[in-house]
Amino acid sequence: MKNLEHDKLKEKRTRCIVYTRVMGYHRPVESFNIGKKGEHQQRVKFLEKDNL
C-alpha cells in the first residue's frame, strides 16, 4: 500500500531547473562543473529589507 502511494507521489513531481546569474548571464546550475557546483552550494543567501 505504501509503495503504491510513493509511486503516485513520484509521478506528480517534475524536475526543477535552478538558474543563477554568472557574469551577467543566467545559467542553469546543472550545467556547472563539479567545482562551480561546490562554489554555488557555499554561497550565502540573504533577503533584502524593505525600505518603506
N, C-alpha and C positions, 0 to 999 in steps of 0.2 A: 504494500500500500504506500509506504513512504517513498519507495523507489519511483512509483508512478507519479507522485506529487513532485518529486525532484525533477523528473523528465519534463513535466508541464512547465515548471518554472524556467528550466533551461531553454525551452522553445521560445518563450516570450522575450528573452533577453536579446539585445543587439549589441554589437561591438561599438564602443565609444572611441572616437578618434580625438586625442588631445593635441591641441596646437599650442605652440609657444612662439614668441617673437624673437628672432635672432637676426641681428644686423639689419633691422628694418623690415624683415620679411617674416611672414607667419609660416611656420613649418610644422608638420606633424612630428611628434616626439618619437613615434615608432620608426621613423626613418633615420634616427640618430645612431651613431656607432656606440659601442659599449662605454667609452669614456665620456661622451657627451650625455648619455643617459644618466650616468652617475652624477655628473655635474647638475643636471636638471633635478634629480632627487634631493640634492643637498641645498637647493635654493631656498631662501627664506621667503615665505609668502606673507603678505600683510594686506590689511584693508585700510583705505584712506578714511579719515574722519570727515564728516560733513561740516562744511564751513558756512552754515546758515546762521 
